């Protein structure tokens, strides 16, 4: 995926933290869907709430936002075209897209770990915490 606002397989919680930290209405990022393999999520911040819209890709390679029944689907040749369209006002999102949260700007900020990471002795997997949830492991 080649888009500056694409953050890969980050969790919904991490997405909400990042957008909340920015705190500007219309700030958005794109991440992998946690529930549907191959789908993406367009996440948009508005008044301390993050709205998530699923982006699906058709078998012909076009992109569309998953809509409610009865709402006409719009198809786009590229992710860039989809983003460009939803930057316009009144296109059905909670707010129009204004500021992309680029992954490059996050890499410039030092990561802070609230507490030291200690492996759980009772766990067979390194990247799973005691609740059974996967822990995000960042590359060096």
DAVENZI-V430289 format. One record per run of one state. SS is the DSSP state (helix for helix, strand for strand, loop for the rest). FROM is the first residue (numbers start at 1). LEN is the number of residues. Records with the same first field share a line. If there is no record, write none. Layout:
SS = FROM-LEN ; FROM-LEN
This chain:
loop = 1-5 ; 7-5 ; 23-4 ; 33-7 ; 47-2 ; 58-5 ; 66-10 ; 77-2 ; 87-12 ; 101-2 ; 108-20 ; 129-5 ; 135-6
strand = 6-1 ; 27-6 ; 40-7 ; 49-9 ; 63-3 ; 76-1 ; 99-2 ; 128-1 ; 134-1
helix = 12-11 ; 79-8 ; 103-5
